[in-house]
Amino acid sequence: MKYAAAIVLAALIPATHAFAYDEKDVIDYRGHIMKSLDAQAAALGMIVSTQIPADNLIAHLDAIALTAQQSLKSFEQKVPGGESKPLVWEQWKDFSERMNTFAAKTAELAQTARTKGQDAVVADMVSALACKSCHDIYRNKK
């Protein structure tokens, strides 16, 4: 019985990779990921401006780093639309480098906050969260 379940599972795995995704779903998913980044950045802004306590600063930095990695993955399928300009795929090398740098910088900030304290990262958060520089190039204006 145990082997039968493994055989069924193994048979399903290739089918999941061959599944053709609906373009609207890809665009919606990408939008959800980007909204998650926006929400996490807004929470960090509230912490930096002392509107709320800094208790969760590291958790928000971790969430941004992870979501930045997911974000890049969500753009791998060339599905123009939503707020993304076609330039994302035309200049994929630059776009992906920016997203990888963004993920690495926020992960580094979270690690620095863990080892040196939260105050050690506040000044560097603005440069690490340079979302606008990418949006100016790759995002359609709202």
C-alpha positions in Angstrom: 0.0 0.0 0.0 2.8 2.4 0.9 4.4 1.8 -2.5 1.2 2.4 -4.4 0.9 5.8 -2.8 4.5 6.6 -3.8 3.8 5.5 -7.4 0.7 7.7 -7.6 2.6 10.7 -6.2 5.5 10.2 -8.6 3.0 10.0 -11.5 1.5 13.3 -10.5 4.7 15.3 -10.1 5.4 15.6 -13.9 1.8 16.6 -14.5 2.1 19.6 -12.1 5.1 20.9 -13.9 3.5 20.6 -17.3 0.4 22.6 -16.1 -0.2 25.7 -18.2 -1.0 28.7 -16.0 -3.6 31.2 -16.8 -1.9 34.5 -17.6 -4.4 36.5 -15.4 -3.5 34.2 -12.5 0.3 34.8 -13.1 -0.3 38.6 -13.1 -2.6 38.4 -10.0 0.0 36.3 -8.1 2.8 38.7 -9.0 0.6 41.6 -7.8 0.0 39.8 -4.5 3.7 39.3 -3.9 4.4 43.0 -4.7 1.6 44.1 -2.3 3.2 41.9 0.4 6.5 43.8 -0.1 4.7 47.1 0.1 2.9 46.1 3.3 6.1 44.9 4.9 7.9 48.1 3.9 5.1 50.2 5.3 5.4 48.3 8.6 9.1 49.1 8.7 8.3 52.8 8.0 6.0 52.8 11.0 8.7 51.3 13.1 11.4 53.8 11.9 9.0 56.7 12.5 8.3 55.3 16.0 4.6 55.0 15.4 4.8 51.4 16.6 7.4 49.5 18.8 10.4 48.0 17.0 9.7 44.5 18.4 9.1 43.0 15.0 11.7 44.8 12.9 13.8 41.7 12.3 10.7 39.7 11.3 9.7 42.3 8.8 13.2 42.4 7.3 13.1 38.6 7.0 9.7 38.7 5.4 10.9 41.3 2.8 14.0 39.3 2.0 11.9 36.1 1.5 9.2 37.9 -0.5 11.8 39.6 -2.7 13.1 36.1 -3.7 9.5 35.0 -4.4 8.9 38.2 -6.3 11.7 37.4 -8.8 10.4 33.9 -9.2 6.9 35.3 -9.9 8.4 37.3 -12.9 10.2 34.3 -14.5 7.2 33.5 -16.7 7.1 36.1 -19.4 3.6 37.4 -18.9 3.4 41.1 -19.4 0.5 42.9 -17.8 -0.7 44.3 -14.5 1.6 47.1 -13.4 4.7 45.6 -15.0 6.2 47.1 -18.1 7.4 44.7 -20.9 10.8 46.2 -20.1 11.0 43.7 -17.2 11.6 40.9 -19.6 13.5 42.9 -22.2 16.0 43.9 -19.6 15.8 40.7 -17.5 19.4 40.7 -16.5 19.2 44.2 -14.9 15.8 43.5 -13.4 16.8 40.2 -11.8 20.1 41.6 -10.5 18.2 44.4 -8.8 15.7 42.0 -7.2 18.6 39.7 -6.1 20.4 42.7 -4.6 17.2 43.8 -2.9 16.7 40.3 -1.4 20.4 40.1 -0.3 20.5 43.5 1.3 17.3 43.0 3.3 18.6 39.5 4.5 21.9 41.1 5.4 20.0 43.9 7.4 18.0 41.3 9.3 21.2 39.4 10.2 23.0 42.6 11.3 20.0 43.5 13.4 20.2 40.0 15.1 23.9 40.4 15.8 24.4 44.1 16.4 21.0 45.2 17.4 18.2 47.0 15.6 19.6 50.4 15.9 22.6 49.3 13.7 20.3 48.9 10.7 17.9 51.8 10.8 20.1 54.1 8.8 20.8 51.5 6.1 17.1 50.6 5.6 16.4 53.5 3.3 19.1 52.5 0.8 18.1 48.8 1.1 14.5 49.6 0.4 15.1 51.5 -2.8 11.9 50.2 -4.4 11.2 53.4 -6.2 14.4 53.1 -8.3 13.1 49.8 -9.8 9.5 51.0 -10.0 10.6 54.1 -12.0 12.0 51.8 -14.7 9.9 48.7 -14.6 6.5 49.6 -13.3 3.6 51.4 -15.0 2.5 54.5 -13.2 -0.8 54.0 -11.3 
